[in-house]
Amino acid sequence: MECALPPVELAAPDIEARCAGNTGIDHVTSFDSGVPGPHVLINALCHGNELCGAIAIDRLLRREIRPLRGRLTLCLANVAAFRRFTPDKPQASRCVIEDFNRLWSEEVLAGPRDSVELRRARALRPVYERADILLDLHSMSNAAEPLVLCGQTGRARALALALGFPRWVVADAGHAAGRRLIDFGAFAQPDAVAGEGGKVALLAECGQHWAAATAEVAFALSLMVLRHAGLIAAEVAAHLMPPLDVQPQPLAQQLVEVTDVVTASGDGFVFAGDFVDRQAMPRAGTVIGYDQGRPVRTPYDECILIMPSRKTVRGQTVVRLGRVVTRRDG
């Protein structure tokens, strides 16, 4: 018996009203200040059922946010999937053919495959390649505190911690099923190769897909990144900042390094308990699930379960396992 879906508290924005674009690539809008500075790209709708980023971009456009320096680009990615969104079947519009956020390797982008998502990824590739700072806005199927995924570069980790929000920052290597946008090209170059001022990308999981607070987190993080990069003034960010009551304050930021990714080898993965996101398992060797009948155990004490998924699709990530390496007072 399937669990009831959470209520849909968000309304899908009319992306044709303000977000159709001004760059010659549909649903990509860009503003150049004419003053030297970084190129910040805020991206939404890698998945068509994740409304929060589209709402944040629509809000930035409605408030006529323009960069004081550098360039600001606002991008809606998998528009074809988003157009399929309906509140009565909100989970059905994640993608049309395949996951837009698993396509970002040279082998896939330049390869012979074809799909709606791949055609869109190829069209958007130069948009992403021109950006210096990428904030990719996502949401989660389960109700949980927001988190930021910073990949494996030290510069992305530093940016996530400099923002001071959300409480959880997760450093990981992505998925076996394919490379994410934040791991594409120069965004994932090692720090020693990228050097000072290397390109940086963050993926924000802003909360449960359709919870009202999730859109507020997406908008707040957009403002925080723009303020940090100097594209908007601190007083403008403070004036527009929504109340963030998703976590009590003050709390220490937690940096978690993912050491293991559990990938389903078939469609029969079963969790051994009703585990929740960010749950700490006190003892090494604790059985957390069964993959095709084989027990999956925690590799060390105080192992953190990151975003356990109830989907058991072969080749997909079931849960990430990590340890807290940094706590910093907020």
Protein Blocks (a to p, Z undefined) as FASTA:
>chain_A
ZZdddddfbdcddfklmmnojnopahiacddehiacddddddehkbfklmklmmmmmmmm
mnopacfbhjdddddfblmlmmmpcfklmmlmmpmkbcfklmmcfklmmmmbdcfklmmm
mmmmmmmmmpmbdcdddddfbdcdddddehjafklmmmmmmnopafbdcddebjfkbccf
klgcjllgcfklnoghiacdddddfbjfklmklmmmmmmmmmmmmmmnopacfklmmmmp
ccdfkbccdddddddddfbdcddfbfkbccfbdcdehiacfbghiafbdeehiacddfbe
hiacehiafbdcehiafbdcdddfbdcdZZ
